[in-house]
Amino acid sequence: MCFHTSQTQKVIKLEKHYKVSLTDEGSREKYDKPRYHLNGFSHPDMLIIPQEEPSVITPGLWGIVPNNKTASQITDYYKEAVRYGGGLNARSEKLFDHFIYKHSVVSKRCIVPVTGFFEPHEYKGKKYPFHIKRKDDEVLSLAGIYTIIDNVFTFTILTKSASPLLAKIHNKKNRQPVLLNQDIEQEWLKDNISEKDIMELINSPYPESKLSTYTISKELFSPKVNSNIPSIIDEVKYEGLVI
């Protein structure tokens, strides 16, 4: 699964990478501030590139909301949906059947730019958080889908069975976010592609050689501390823990 991410790139770097423009220039300063830990269960607003307007990068709330809700109902929906994972992740295997996903997968796919994500590893009954990022510190493109609720974008990150490397890390759930290699990013946002094409993009392997993975502080998962700090993505080694 993918409930925790980081995004530390400046907006201009994202604009150059994806060849897009920020929709609201007044929010540039806000999104230029590095966010070292974005906890999905707080439903943060993050930048996404939507299929319906792939020339822009725009804010969206992390946690997909059904089309029959209004903006005033979003907060209450998140409270109800927490038992189902808060709408933070969508199993790619259910994209064409799920009552929410099936209305978005054809025309409302998106890219969610992050600089890293976090997954738990279980060892001797305890959880140890791992940070996964690119070795070159460039942006990672996560595949998502979205809805628009009274002009508010809400999105979810797609997941699939974990690759060998990520299965070793996320060793209980064996899931990972769908990572889009740079050569298929624009394919993901294309209109009029078939269900088969969509699933082929989802199942396209991301080169594990590009990824850096390491353990970090357990404070990532503590509600008692502010983990949105630079040191949260620093490596912390644990005795006896080897992947």
C-alpha positions in Angstrom: 0.0 0.0 0.0 1.1 3.7 -0.1 -0.2 5.9 2.7 2.8 8.0 3.3 4.8 10.1 0.7 7.3 13.0 0.5 7.5 15.8 -2.1 10.5 18.1 -1.8 10.9 19.4 -5.3 10.3 23.1 -6.3 7.3 23.6 -8.5 9.4 24.9 -11.3 11.3 21.6 -11.4 8.0 19.7 -11.7 6.8 22.1 -14.4 9.9 21.5 -16.4 9.9 17.7 -16.0 6.2 17.3 -17.0 6.1 20.3 -19.4 3.1 21.7 -17.4 2.2 25.0 -15.7 0.8 25.6 -12.2 -2.9 26.4 -12.3 -2.8 29.0 -9.5 0.3 31.2 -9.4 -0.7 32.4 -6.0 -0.1 29.0 -4.5 3.5 28.6 -5.8 5.1 29.6 -2.5 2.9 27.1 -0.6 3.9 24.2 -2.9 7.5 25.2 -3.1 7.9 24.4 0.6 9.4 20.9 0.9 7.1 18.4 2.6 9.1 15.6 4.0 6.2 13.5 5.3 2.8 13.7 3.8 0.5 11.4 5.9 -2.4 10.3 3.7 -4.7 9.9 6.6 -4.6 13.7 7.1 -5.8 14.0 3.5 -3.2 16.6 2.4 -3.6 18.6 -0.7 -0.9 17.6 -3.3 -0.1 18.5 -6.8 -1.3 16.2 -9.6 -1.3 16.3 -13.4 -4.9 15.4 -14.6 -5.7 13.6 -17.8 -8.4 16.1 -18.7 -5.9 18.9 -18.8 -2.4 17.4 -19.0 -0.8 20.7 -19.6 -1.3 21.8 -16.0 -0.3 20.8 -12.5 -3.0 21.4 -10.0 -3.9 20.8 -6.3 -5.9 17.7 -5.3 -7.0 16.2 -2.0 -5.4 12.8 -1.3 -8.4 10.5 -0.8 -10.8 9.8 -3.7 -14.4 10.8 -3.1 -17.5 9.5 -5.0 -19.0 11.8 -7.7 -22.3 11.9 -5.8 -20.9 13.9 -2.9 -20.6 17.6 -2.6 -17.6 19.6 -1.4 -19.3 20.2 2.0 -19.6 16.4 2.4 -15.9 15.6 1.8 -14.8 15.8 5.4 -17.6 13.6 6.6 -16.9 11.1 3.8 -13.3 10.9 4.9 -14.3 10.1 8.5 -16.6 7.3 7.2 -14.0 6.0 4.7 -11.2 5.6 7.1 -12.2 1.9 7.7 -11.7 1.3 4.0 -8.3 3.1 3.9 -9.6 6.6 3.4 -9.7 6.3 -0.4 -5.9 6.8 -0.4 -5.1 3.7 -2.5 -7.0 1.9 -5.3 -6.2 -1.7 -6.1 -5.4 -1.7 -9.9 -7.0 -5.2 -10.2 -10.4 -3.6 -9.3 -10.2 -0.5 -11.6 -12.9 -1.5 -14.0 -15.3 -3.0 -11.4 -15.2 -0.8 -8.3 -18.1 1.6 -7.9 -15.9 4.7 -7.8 -12.8 3.6 -9.8 -14.7 2.5 -12.9 -16.1 6.0 -13.5 -12.6 7.5 -13.4 -10.3 5.0 -15.0 -11.2 5.9 -18.6 -11.1 9.7 -18.6 -9.7 10.7 -15.1 -6.3 9.2 -14.7 -3.5 11.4 -13.2 0.1 11.5 -12.3 1.0 12.2 -8.7 4.6 13.5 -8.5 6.5 12.6 -5.3 10.2 12.5 -4.4 9.7 9.4 -2.2 7.2 7.1 -0.4 7.3 5.1 2.7 6.5 1.4 3.4 6.6 -0.6 6.6 8.7 -3.8 7.0 7.8 -6.2 9.7 10.6 -8.0 11.6 10.1 -10.0 14.8 6.7 -8.5 15.4 7.8 -4.8 15.0 7.4 -2.4 12.1 10.3 -0.6 10.6 9.7 2.2 8.1 11.5 2.3 4.8 12.0 5.3 2.5 11.9 4.5 -1.2 13.2 7.2 -3.6 15.2 7.5 -6.8 18.9 7.2 -6.5 19.3 10.4 -8.5 16.8 12.2 -6.3 14.6 13.0 -9.3 10.8 12.9 -9.1 8.8 9.7 -9.0 5.6 9.5 -11.0 2.8 7.6 -9.2 -0.2 6.6 -11.2 -3.6 7.7 -9.9 -7.2 8.4 -10.7 -9.4 11.3 -9.6 -12.8 12.7 -9.2 -13.9 16.4 -9.3 -16.3 17.4 -6.5 -17.6 21.0 -7.0 -14.3 22.0 -8.6 -12.3 20.1 -5.9 -10.0 17.4 -7.2 -9.8 14.3 -5.1 -7.5 11.5 -6.0 -6.1 8.0 -5.1 -2.8 6.3 -5.8 -3.0 3.0 -7.7 -1.3 -0.1 -6.2 -0.3 -3.5 -7.6 1.5 -6.6 -6.5 5.0 -5.7 -5.3 8.1 -6.1 -7.4 10.8 -8.5 -5.9 12.6 -5.6 -4.2 9.5 -3.9 -2.8 8.0 -7.3 -1.7 11.1 -7.8 0.6 10.4 -4.4 2.2 6.6 -4.5 2.4 6.7 -8.1 3.4 3.2 -8.5 4.9 1.0 -6.8 2.3 3.3 -7.4 -0.7 1.9 -4.3 -2.4 3.4 -1.2 -4.0 2.3 2.0 -5.7 2.2 1.9 -9.5 5.4 3.7 -10.6 5.4 5.1 -14.1 8.8 5.2 -15.9 9.4 8.5 -17.7 8.9 7.0 -21.1 5.3 6.0 -20.3 4.2 9.1 -18.3 2.5 10.7 -21.2 0.9 7.4 -22.3 -0.8 7.3 -19.0 -2.5 10.6 -19.6 -3.7 9.8 -23.2 -7.4 9.7 -24.1 -9.0 6.8 -26.0 -6.7 4.0 -24.8 -8.2 0.6 -24.2 -8.6 -1.4 -21.0 -5.8 -3.6 -22.2 -3.5 -0.6 -22.8 -4.2 0.8 -19.3 -3.4 -2.5 -17.6 -0.2 -2.9 -19.7 0.9 0.5 -18.5 0.1 -0.4 -14.9 2.0 -3.7 -15.1 5.0 -2.2 -16.9 8.0 -2.8 -14.6 9.8 0.1 -13.0 13.6 -0.5 -13.0 14.6 -1.4 -9.5 18.1 -0.3 -10.2 16.9 3.3 -10.2 15.6 3.0 -6.6 17.3 3.7 -3.3 15.7 2.0 -0.2 16.7 2.4 3.4 15.3 2.4 6.9 14.3 5.6 8.7 13.1 6.7 12.1 10.1 4.9 13.6 8.8 8.4 14.4 7.3 8.4 10.9 4.4 6.4 12.3 4.0 8.2 15.6 1.0 10.6 16.0 2.7 12.2 18.9 5.5 13.9 17.0 5.9 16.2 14.0 7.5 14.0 11.4 7.3 16.5 8.6 10.9 17.5 9.2 14.1 17.1 7.0 15.6 14.4 9.3 12.6 12.1 8.8 14.1 11.0 5.4 17.6 10.4 6.9 18.8 6.8 7.2 18.5 5.1 10.6 20.0 1.6 10.9 18.6 -1.1 13.1 20.7 -3.9 14.6 19.9 -7.3 13.0 17.6 -5.9 10.3 18.9 -6.9 6.9 16.9 -6.9 3.6 
